[in-house]
Amino acid sequence: MEEQAEERPMGVKAAKAAKFKGTKSGKSTNEDREASLKNLQTIVAIRERDNVVKEKLADKKLLASLLGRTEPLTEMEIELKNKLISGML
């Protein structure tokens, strides 16, 4: 039988050493900074959209719970229900 040499994954110490031995110098260029800034801006935009969707979902859940109640609603709950309904339209 032929023995096949399996490539082993890099060890922890070797990975850390490779991280510090990079070919780039310690200073980042303007292109790197711009790319990092653009990446951060896209992440912030995605998170903002995600938060808007989460808020809408929370409002829908709250409205569903208000509509599903069998006992009469208080004045405050009625106002909240009307506000949520008008916000969805």
N, C-alpha and C positions, 0 to 999 in steps of 0.2 A: 504494500500500500504506500501511496505517496503521502507524505506529510505536507499539508498545506499550511503555510504560515499565515495566521490570521493577524490582521492589523489590530493592535490593541488601541483603545482610546487613550488620549493624552491624559496623563495624571494631573492631579490638582496642582502640584508644585510646578510642573512643566507648563501648565496653562497660565499660571500666575507669572512665571518668568517670561513667557511669550508675550504677555500683555504689556510688560514693561520694556521689552526689547523691540518694540514696533519700529518700523522704518521711518515713521514720521517723527519730526522733532516735537518737542514739548509744546511749542506754540501753535495755535491753530490759525489757519489762513482766513481771509475774509470770506472765501467761498464756503469753507467749513462752517463759519459762523452764520452765514446767510442760510445755508442748508439746515442748520440746527434751529434757527429762528423760524424758518418756514415750517419745519416739522412741528415745532411747539405750537405755532399758530393753527395748524390743521388739527392738532390734538385738542386745543382749546375750543375750536369751532365744533368738533365732533361732540365734545362733552356738553357744550351749550345746547346743541340739538337734542342730545340724550336727556338732559335735564328738562327740556320743554316737553318731550314725549312722556317722561315720568310724571310731570305735573298734570298733564292731560289725563293720563291713566288714573292717577290718584283722584282727580275730580270725577271721573266716570264711576269709579268704585264708590265714592261718597254719594253720588247721585243715585246709584243703584241701591245703596243701603237705605237712603231716604225714601225712595219709591217703594221699596220692599217692606216697609214697616206697616204693621196692621193697626197699631194704636195711632191716635191723632197726633199730628205734629204740632210743636210749639210755634209761636210766631217767628222766632228766630230761625228755626229749621225750615219753615215755609219760605222765608226770605232767601235763605241759602239755596234751597232747591230751585227757586225761581232764577236766582243769579246764575247757578250752574247751567240751567237749561238755556238761558239767554246767551251764556258764554259759548255754548256748543253750536248755537245757530249763527 
